[in-house]
C-alpha cells in the first residue's frame, strides 16, 4: 500500500493537494501541523511526505530534522512544498535534506507526474 502524507497548516492547500493526488496512491493522509505529521509518520508507514515549510510551531525544516535524526525514517521521501520561490530557496531546502522542492501554486498535472516518478 502506497501512502502520501500532506502536511500544511492551510486547510485549502491540503484539500487541493489531496484532490489532485487522490488517484495517485492507495491512501492520502493529512496533517495540519508539524507535530501531527511526526506522530502520523511514527505510527503509519508513509512513502512520500509533501511538507509545507512555513507553519507555526514545528515548521517544515524542524519536521525534516526530527525525522532524519531517527534511522527508521532515513529513507522516507520528503518534498518541500512552499510559496518560497526566491533565488536560493530551492538549493537551501535540498541541502537541508529534502528530496524535492515544489512551489505554490501547484500545477496539478506536473504534481501528479512528479509524485508518480517518486513513488
N, C-alpha and C positions, 0 to 999 in steps of 0.2 A: 504494500500500500504506500503510495507516494503522498506526502503531506507538505503543504506550504503554510507557513505562518506569516501573516501580515501584521506588522506592528506599527501603529500610527496613532497619535493622540487625537487626530481629526477623524471623526466618525464618517464624514462624507468621503474622505480619501480611502478609508478602509473599505467602505461599501463599494466604491468604484473599482478598486483593485480586486476585491472579491468577485464582483460581477464579471470582470474581464477574465479572471483566472479559474472560474468555477468548473470549466470543462477541460482544464489543462492538467488536472491531477485527480486523485481519488478524494482528497479532503482539503478544504481550505479553512484554516483556523485563524482567529483574530485575537489580538491583544491591544489594549488601549494605552498601555504604558510599559516602560522598560522592566519593572519588577514583575509584572504579569507575564511578560514574554519569557523571562528567565524561568519562572515557575512552570510554564507550559513546556518549555524545552527540557526541563529537568524531569518532567513526568511523561511526556509523549515523544516518541521519535519523530523528528521532522527532517525533511530532506532539503528544504530551502526556506530561508528566512528573508523576507523583504522588510527592511528595517529603516524607519524614519530616523534621521539623525537628530533632529531638534524636537525634543519632548521635555516636558517638565519632569523634575526628579532625575531618574536614571535615563540619560539620553542614549542615543544610538551607539556612540563611542563607548560609553560605560557598559552597555549590554555586551558589546563585542569583546571588551577587555575581560569581563567576567566569564563569558563563555570560553574564550580562548585560554583562560588560565586553568580550565578544567579539561584534562585529557579526553574525557568522554565526549566532548563536543568539538574537538580539534578539527574534525572533518566536515562539520556542518557547513553548508554553503550559506554565507550571509552576504546579502547585497544591500548596499546603501540606497535608499530611495529618498530624495531630497529636492527641495526647491533651490538649494545652493548650486549655482552654476557659474560661479566666478572662477577666474583663472587660478589653477592650483587646488581647487576643492576636490576634484576627482582624484588627483595624484595623492593628496593627503589621505583620503579615505582608503585608497588601495594600499598605500604604505602602512596604514594602521592595521590592515589585515582583512578588509572586506574583499570578497572575490569579484565584486562588480559594483557598478555605480549607475543609477538610473535617475534622471532628473524629472521633476514635475513641471508642467503637466505631462502625464504619461501618455504615450501613443499606444493605444490598445493592441494594434497589430504587431508593433515592434516588441511590446512586452510579452505577448504570447509566444512569439518566436524566440525571444531571449530565454524565457523560462523553459521552453521546450529543449533548447540546447543545454541548459544547466541540468535538467532532470534526466 
